[in-house]
Amino acid sequence: MNTIIERITEAIKDILIGLIKSCLDNMFTSVNEQVGTIAGQVGQTPQGWNAGILI
């Protein structure tokens, strides 16, 4: 009986670990994309960002 419970427990752990890894992977991918976007915006010159501001 313990063997069945241990196998079910291991299966549930494997599923949860897979879900957690997938969520973390998606989160890190999203953060990296956002950092790239922010880096592009920060690197702009004032004219490139808002040309009308220096008129």
N, C-alpha and C positions, 0 to 999 in steps of 0.2 A: 504494500500500500504506500509506503514511504517513497518508493521508486517512482510511482505514478505522480505523486505530488511534487517530487523533485523535478521531474521532467516537465510538468506543467509550469512550475515556477521558473525553470530555465527558459522555456519557450516565451513566457510573458516577459522575462528580463531581456531576452534577445529582441523582442518586438519593441519594447520601450527604448532600449539602447539605439536601435535603428532609427526610431522616430526622433529621438533627441539629437542624434548625429545629423539627420537630415535637416532639422530645424536650425541647428547651429550653422550648418553649411550655408543654408539660405540666408541666414542673418549676416554672416560674414561677407557673403557675396554682395548683399544689399549695401552694407556699410562701405565696402570697397568702391562700389559704383558711386555712392554719394560723395565719398572723399574725392574721387576723380572729378566729379561735377563741381564740387566746391573749389578744388585746385584750379580748374579752368576759369571759374569766375573770379577768384582772387588774383589770378595772373593777368587780368585785363587791365589795360590802361584806362585812365579816366575818359578819354575820347571813345574808346571801344565800348565802355560800359554805358556812358550817357554823353553823347556828343554835344547835346544842347546845354550842358551844365557850364561850359566854359565860354559861352557866347557873351 
